[in-house]
Amino acid sequence: VIDIMIDDLRKIKSFFEEGQRVSLFRNYMNDEKQYETSVIACDNEKVFLSLIYDSDGDVLPIEDGGAVGLLLINKSGIWGAEVPVLGVFEGTENDGILVSLPEVLNKVQRREYVRLDFAFPLEFQIIYRNAVFKKFKLKCYNMSANGIAVMTVSNIEISEKYEYKVVFEYKGIKVDNHVKPIYIHEVNLENSAPFYVMGCKFLDLSIANTDKIYAMINAELVKARKKGVM
């Protein structure tokens, strides 16, 4: 089983809720059957699945340290991946199959939202005492549904005494929103002048704009997958 795209990356986590039914492929001795299992527990790195059984009710062996294929279907869609087996427990108080989180889910768990590179102009504002103090004509570096990183040649001050906003219109997404700068890093590349990347969190993005950004990112991911980039 290889990664299967679903229509909305926000929904990936729902596939690993406790009790979710999972089809498992053993990759064991040319066995091509799929077996029914379910999620017992899940954290940010691992998934614990129930054991699988043959038609006589006997536990089927799974190679510890090998890999299994997972296929999950729920109201969000279809998702599947091949994952490494971390351990198989039988005859204990907590029997089950421990597997590593699929890589794409791991990334979503850790960052919460997928972030992609986009290059479009925007206005970055520094606000002091409810008035615009400075304006910068900058460019988007990358964006997710909960934040945006901008490129700047200036080492913009990050301070609690200021408020910050980004203003742009891109592919039907109109944003005029407060953001909270989280970091600013200098970037040095060969054959180009150094610049800074400032990462910001959206503070008041509308649900409509959030959904549009999700849709735009997912469309770009699908294009990349078709081109073999991902």
Disulfide bonds with the S-S distance in Angstrom:
none
